[in-house]
Amino acid sequence: MAAVNVSQLKLGDKIGEDVLTPLGGVLFQKGKVITPKELEILHAFLVTSVAVDYGTITSKTKEDTQEEPRAEGAAKQEVSPLHSEYEKMLTLLRKVFASYVTGEGLPIMDIRSQLEKLLLHVQDYKILTFMPRQFNERDYLLHNSVTSAMTSYLIAQWTGFAQKDWMQIALAGLLHDIGNIRIDKAILNKPNALSGEEKEEMKRHTVLGYQLLKSVAALNEGAKLTALQHHEKVDGSGYPLGIDATKIHPYAKIVSIADIFHAMTLNKSYRKAASPYLVLEQIQEDAFGKLDPGYVTIFVNKVTQFHNGTVVKLSDGRIGEIVFSDAKHPTRPWVSIGGVIVNLTVERHLHINEVLK
């Protein structure tokens, strides 16, 4: 292994040690193979030299570094069952909500069983880029419930909750809006702004949800209180009780973050989904007085990790690839567009408008 000037690197060279940015962030990990894109990024970060592992140099040309075609008859890449279990969860929840309106009991063990099957594949769930295979705007509340369950489950782990709490917090996320089954469907599905009276009616879903869940023995008190408190704010400006951070249950603080994120990044009948990066910035602003700041910081930092290589569309319509995320500005990564690095921490008038597959 030897230090090599960046100007002398060859396509196919393999990096022998992690390459760091001037601020100490990892730009490339050991073992990364040099392609034209890596050279572009090294120059953009003014890196002068890197360690090259001469024992494992691949000596590939630019053409060789392209993905090689799959051999005939090779097995197809395994697809995660995440989407199929997600769709089963949606179907079950749709049936449950319909039967619950008629007064039948909540089949909590069936719900928990399917949620456990879904969460077995949570490692394949990427919050910023996950998209249901099929989405009908009329099913918005169902999608919000299931995605909030998965996201709340991950936040519970990231924020250090005991393992015994993870499933209860996921159930809290899944059932936080269950009170909406008692709200007039004309209000729920209204394609434009609600009147003041309709807004007050909508707010009742919190109390109604708690009333529906309070006698369900398989849910702990935190999961039940989440239905009541997920619209409360840490400064006391929320509803229905106007309580502050000292009285809001920790489960509700977690689910409120997940609910806000998915409410804004899912399509509704009266507005299109917002950019997940813009929503993260809004959530960061809400951390000052509205949401738990500690939970918000962990959530934003976690969901913006490991997304180098994601293809995104900027607010000016240009399409590029995320090449670096600054830990101090996780919602404003560096994007490579046609050989030019756009640093969103500097070009504040731009933002990521859409995450593309």
C-alpha positions as CSV (number, residue, x, y, z in Angstrom):
1,M,0.0,0.0,0.0
2,A,1.3,3.5,-0.9
3,A,0.2,7.1,-1.0
4,V,-0.6,8.1,-4.5
5,N,-1.2,11.7,-5.8
6,V,-4.8,12.0,-7.0
7,S,-3.5,13.2,-10.4
8,Q,-1.7,9.8,-10.8
9,L,-4.7,7.6,-9.9
10,K,-5.8,5.1,-12.5
11,L,-9.2,3.8,-13.1
12,G,-9.6,0.5,-11.3
13,D,-7.2,1.4,-8.4
14,K,-8.6,0.3,-5.1
15,I,-8.5,2.7,-2.1
16,G,-6.4,1.2,0.8
17,E,-7.6,3.4,3.7
18,D,-10.7,5.5,4.3
19,V,-10.5,8.9,2.6
20,L,-11.6,11.8,4.9
21,T,-13.0,15.2,4.2
22,P,-11.2,18.2,5.7
23,L,-13.8,18.2,8.5
24,G,-13.2,14.5,9.3
25,G,-16.2,13.0,7.5
26,V,-15.7,9.7,5.5
27,L,-15.7,10.5,1.8
28,F,-14.8,7.1,0.6
29,Q,-14.4,3.9,2.6
30,K,-11.5,1.5,2.2
31,G,-11.9,-0.8,-0.7
32,K,-13.6,1.7,-3.0
33,V,-12.7,1.2,-6.6
34,I,-11.7,4.4,-8.5
35,T,-14.0,5.3,-11.4
36,P,-14.4,8.7,-13.2
37,K,-17.0,9.7,-10.6
38,E,-14.7,9.1,-7.7
39,L,-11.9,11.1,-9.4
40,E,-14.4,14.0,-9.8
41,I,-15.3,13.9,-6.2
42,L,-11.7,13.8,-5.0
43,H,-10.9,16.8,-7.0
44,A,-14.0,18.6,-5.7
45,F,-12.9,18.1,-2.1
46,L,-9.3,19.1,-2.9
47,V,-7.9,15.8,-1.8
48,T,-4.3,15.6,-2.9
49,S,-3.4,12.0,-2.2
50,V,-5.0,8.7,-1.2
51,A,-3.6,5.3,-0.1
52,V,-3.9,2.7,-2.8
53,D,-3.9,-1.0,-2.1
54,Y,-1.5,-2.3,-4.8
55,G,-2.2,-5.9,-3.8
56,T,-5.7,-5.8,-5.1
57,I,-5.6,-3.3,-8.0
58,T,-8.1,-4.4,-10.6
59,S,-6.5,-2.6,-13.5
60,K,-9.8,-2.1,-15.1
61,T,-10.5,0.5,-17.8
62,K,-13.4,2.9,-17.8
63,E,-15.4,0.5,-19.8
64,D,-14.5,-2.4,-17.5
65,T,-15.8,-0.4,-14.5
66,Q,-19.3,-0.5,-15.8
67,E,-21.5,-3.1,-14.4
68,E,-20.9,-6.4,-16.1
69,P,-23.9,-8.1,-17.8
70,R,-25.4,-10.9,-15.8
71,A,-24.5,-14.4,-17.0
72,E,-27.3,-16.2,-18.8
73,G,-29.3,-18.2,-16.4
74,A,-27.9,-16.5,-13.3
75,A,-30.3,-16.2,-10.4
76,K,-32.2,-13.0,-10.2
77,Q,-31.5,-10.7,-7.3
78,E,-33.7,-11.6,-4.3
79,V,-36.4,-9.0,-3.7
80,S,-37.3,-8.2,-0.1
81,P,-40.8,-9.3,1.0
82,L,-41.2,-5.8,2.6
83,H,-43.7,-4.6,0.0
84,S,-45.8,-7.7,0.1
85,E,-46.1,-7.7,3.9
86,Y,-46.8,-3.9,3.7
87,E,-49.7,-4.6,1.4
88,K,-51.0,-7.4,3.6
89,M,-50.9,-4.9,6.5
90,L,-52.9,-2.3,4.5
91,T,-55.5,-4.9,3.6
92,L,-55.9,-6.1,7.2
93,L,-56.1,-2.5,8.5
94,R,-58.7,-1.6,5.9
95,K,-60.9,-4.5,7.0
96,V,-60.3,-3.8,10.7
97,F,-61.3,-0.1,10.4
98,A,-64.4,-1.0,8.4
99,S,-65.5,-3.6,11.0
100,Y,-64.6,-1.4,13.9
101,V,-67.0,1.2,12.7
102,T,-69.8,-1.3,13.1
103,G,-68.9,-1.9,16.7
104,E,-66.9,-5.2,16.4
105,G,-64.0,-5.6,18.7
106,L,-60.4,-4.7,17.7
107,P,-58.6,-7.9,16.6
108,I,-55.4,-6.7,18.2
109,M,-53.6,-10.0,18.0
110,D,-54.2,-10.3,14.3
111,I,-52.9,-6.7,13.9
112,R,-49.8,-7.4,16.0
113,S,-49.1,-10.7,14.2
114,Q,-49.1,-9.0,10.7
115,L,-47.1,-6.0,12.1
116,E,-44.5,-8.4,13.4
117,K,-44.2,-10.0,9.9
118,L,-43.8,-6.6,8.3
119,L,-41.2,-5.5,10.8
120,L,-39.1,-8.6,10.2
121,H,-38.1,-6.8,7.0
122,V,-37.6,-3.4,8.4
123,Q,-33.9,-3.5,7.5
124,D,-35.1,-3.0,3.9
125,Y,-37.2,0.0,4.8
126,K,-35.5,3.3,3.8
127,I,-37.6,6.1,5.2
128,L,-36.5,8.8,2.6
129,T,-37.0,6.6,-0.5
130,F,-39.7,4.1,0.4
131,M,-42.6,4.2,-2.0
132,P,-45.7,1.8,-1.9
133,R,-46.0,-0.2,-5.1
134,Q,-49.6,1.0,-5.3
135,F,-51.0,4.2,-3.9
136,N,-54.6,5.4,-4.0
137,E,-55.1,8.8,-2.4
138,R,-58.3,7.6,-0.8
139,D,-56.1,5.2,1.2
140,Y,-53.9,8.0,2.5
141,L,-54.8,7.4,6.2
142,L,-54.0,3.7,5.8
143,H,-50.6,4.4,4.3
144,N,-49.9,7.0,6.9
145,S,-50.7,4.6,9.6
146,V,-48.4,1.8,8.3
147,T,-45.5,4.0,7.4
148,S,-45.8,5.7,10.8
149,A,-45.6,2.3,12.5
150,M,-42.4,1.4,10.7
151,T,-40.8,4.7,11.2
152,S,-41.8,4.9,14.9
153,Y,-40.3,1.4,15.4
154,L,-37.0,2.6,14.0
155,I,-37.0,5.9,16.0
156,A,-37.7,3.8,19.2
157,Q,-34.5,1.9,18.5
158,W,-32.4,4.9,17.5
159,T,-33.4,6.8,20.7
160,G,-32.5,4.0,23.0
161,F,-35.9,2.6,24.1
162,A,-35.8,-0.8,25.7
163,Q,-36.7,-3.6,23.3
164,K,-39.9,-4.3,25.2
165,D,-41.2,-0.9,24.0
166,W,-40.4,-1.3,20.3
167,M,-43.5,-3.2,19.3
168,Q,-45.8,-1.1,21.5
169,I,-44.4,2.1,19.9
170,A,-45.0,0.5,16.5
171,L,-48.6,-0.3,17.4
172,A,-48.9,3.3,18.7
173,G,-47.8,4.5,15.3
174,L,-50.1,2.1,13.5
175,L,-53.2,3.1,15.5
176,H,-52.6,6.8,16.3
177,D,-55.2,8.0,13.9
178,I,-57.8,5.3,14.5
179,G,-60.2,7.9,15.9
180,N,-60.7,9.1,12.3
181,I,-63.0,6.1,11.6
182,R,-65.6,8.1,13.7
183,I,-65.1,11.3,11.7
184,D,-67.5,12.2,8.9
185,K,-66.0,10.8,5.6
186,A,-67.1,14.0,3.8
187,I,-64.7,15.9,6.0
188,L,-61.9,13.3,5.8
189,N,-62.0,13.2,2.0
190,K,-62.7,16.9,1.3
191,P,-60.6,18.0,-1.6
192,N,-60.0,21.5,-0.4
193,A,-59.4,23.5,2.8
194,L,-61.6,22.7,5.8
195,S,-63.8,25.3,7.4
196,G,-63.2,26.3,11.1
197,E,-66.1,24.1,12.2
198,E,-64.7,21.2,10.2
199,K,-61.2,21.6,11.6
200,E,-62.7,21.4,15.1
201,E,-64.5,18.2,14.1
202,M,-61.3,16.7,12.8
203,K,-59.5,17.5,16.1
204,R,-62.0,15.2,17.8
205,H,-60.2,12.1,16.3
206,T,-57.6,12.3,19.1
207,V,-60.2,11.9,21.9
208,L,-62.2,9.4,19.9
209,G,-59.1,7.3,19.2
210,Y,-58.2,7.2,22.9
211,Q,-61.8,6.1,23.8
212,L,-61.6,3.3,21.2
213,L,-58.3,2.0,22.5
214,K,-58.5,2.5,26.3
215,S,-60.0,-0.9,27.0
216,V,-57.7,-2.9,24.7
217,A,-55.7,-5.0,27.1
218,A,-52.9,-5.8,24.7
219,L,-51.9,-2.2,24.4
220,N,-50.0,-0.4,27.1
221,E,-50.9,3.0,28.4
222,G,-48.3,4.7,26.2
223,A,-49.8,3.3,23.0
224,K,-53.3,4.4,24.1
225,L,-52.2,7.9,25.1
226,T,-50.5,8.3,21.7
227,A,-53.9,8.3,20.0
228,L,-54.8,11.2,22.4
229,Q,-51.6,13.1,22.4
230,H,-49.9,12.9,19.0
231,H,-51.0,16.4,18.1
232,E,-49.8,18.0,21.4
233,K,-46.7,20.2,21.2
234,V,-43.8,20.5,23.7
235,D,-44.6,24.2,24.2
236,G,-48.2,23.5,25.1
237,S,-49.7,24.9,21.8
238,G,-51.1,21.6,20.6
239,Y,-54.5,19.8,21.1
240,P,-56.7,18.4,22.5
241,L,-55.4,19.2,26.0
242,G,-52.8,21.8,25.4
243,I,-50.3,20.0,27.6
244,D,-46.5,20.7,27.4
245,A,-43.5,18.4,27.2
246,T,-43.6,17.4,30.8
247,K,-47.0,15.7,30.3
248,I,-46.7,14.3,26.8
249,H,-45.9,10.6,26.8
250,P,-42.6,9.7,25.1
251,Y,-44.4,7.4,22.7
252,A,-46.5,10.3,21.5
253,K,-43.4,12.4,21.0
254,I,-42.0,9.8,18.7
255,V,-45.2,9.1,16.7
256,S,-45.8,12.8,16.2
257,I,-42.5,13.1,14.3
258,A,-43.3,10.0,12.2
259,D,-46.8,11.3,11.5
260,I,-45.7,14.7,10.4
261,F,-43.1,13.3,8.1
262,H,-45.4,10.9,6.4
263,A,-48.4,13.3,6.3
264,M,-46.3,15.7,4.3
265,T,-44.5,13.2,2.0
266,L,-47.6,11.2,1.0
267,N,-50.0,12.4,-1.7
268,K,-53.3,13.7,-0.6
269,S,-56.4,14.5,-2.7
270,Y,-55.9,18.2,-2.3
271,R,-52.1,18.5,-2.5
272,K,-49.0,16.6,-3.8
273,A,-46.3,15.1,-1.6
274,A,-43.5,17.4,-0.5
275,S,-39.8,16.7,-0.9
276,P,-38.7,14.6,2.1
277,Y,-35.6,16.8,2.5
278,L,-37.8,19.9,2.7
279,V,-40.0,18.1,5.2
280,L,-36.9,17.2,7.3
281,E,-36.0,20.9,7.4
282,Q,-39.5,21.8,8.5
283,I,-39.3,19.2,11.2
284,Q,-35.9,20.6,12.3
285,E,-37.6,24.1,12.6
286,D,-40.5,22.5,14.6
287,A,-38.0,21.1,17.1
288,F,-37.8,24.6,18.5
289,G,-41.0,24.6,20.6
290,K,-43.2,22.0,18.8
291,L,-41.4,18.7,18.7
292,D,-38.9,17.0,21.1
293,P,-35.5,18.4,19.9
294,G,-33.5,15.3,21.0
295,Y,-35.7,12.9,19.1
296,V,-35.8,15.2,16.0
297,T,-32.0,15.5,15.9
298,I,-31.5,11.7,16.0
299,F,-34.3,11.1,13.4
300,V,-32.9,13.6,10.9
301,N,-29.3,12.4,11.3
302,K,-30.3,8.7,11.0
303,V,-32.5,9.0,7.9
304,T,-30.0,11.0,6.0
305,Q,-27.2,8.5,6.5
306,F,-26.1,6.0,3.8
307,H,-27.8,7.8,1.0
308,N,-24.8,8.6,-1.1
309,G,-25.6,7.4,-4.7
310,T,-29.3,8.4,-4.4
311,V,-30.5,10.1,-7.5
312,V,-32.4,13.3,-6.8
313,K,-34.1,16.2,-8.6
314,L,-33.3,19.7,-7.5
315,S,-35.8,22.5,-7.2
316,D,-34.5,24.0,-10.5
317,G,-35.3,20.7,-12.3
318,R,-31.7,19.4,-12.6
319,I,-31.1,15.7,-11.8
320,G,-28.0,14.5,-10.1
321,E,-26.5,12.0,-7.6
322,I,-25.8,12.6,-3.9
323,V,-22.1,12.2,-3.4
324,F,-21.6,13.5,0.2
325,S,-23.6,14.4,3.2
326,D,-22.3,16.9,5.7
327,A,-23.1,15.7,9.3
328,K,-23.7,19.4,10.3
329,H,-26.2,19.9,7.4
330,P,-27.8,16.5,6.9
331,T,-30.7,17.8,4.7
332,R,-28.3,19.6,2.4
333,P,-25.9,17.1,0.8
334,W,-23.5,17.6,-2.1
335,V,-25.0,16.6,-5.5
336,S,-23.0,15.8,-8.6
337,I,-24.8,17.0,-11.8
338,G,-23.1,16.5,-15.1
339,G,-19.6,16.6,-13.6
340,V,-20.3,19.7,-11.5
341,I,-20.7,19.4,-7.6
342,V,-23.6,21.4,-6.3
343,N,-23.1,22.1,-2.5
344,L,-26.6,22.7,-1.1
345,T,-25.2,24.0,2.1
346,V,-23.8,27.0,0.1
347,E,-26.5,27.3,-2.6
348,R,-29.3,27.8,-0.2
349,H,-31.8,28.9,-2.9
350,L,-31.8,25.3,-4.1
351,H,-33.2,22.2,-2.4
352,I,-33.8,18.6,-3.2
353,N,-37.3,18.6,-4.7
354,E,-37.7,14.8,-5.3
355,V,-36.0,11.6,-4.5
356,L,-35.9,9.5,-7.7
357,K,-35.7,5.7,-8.0
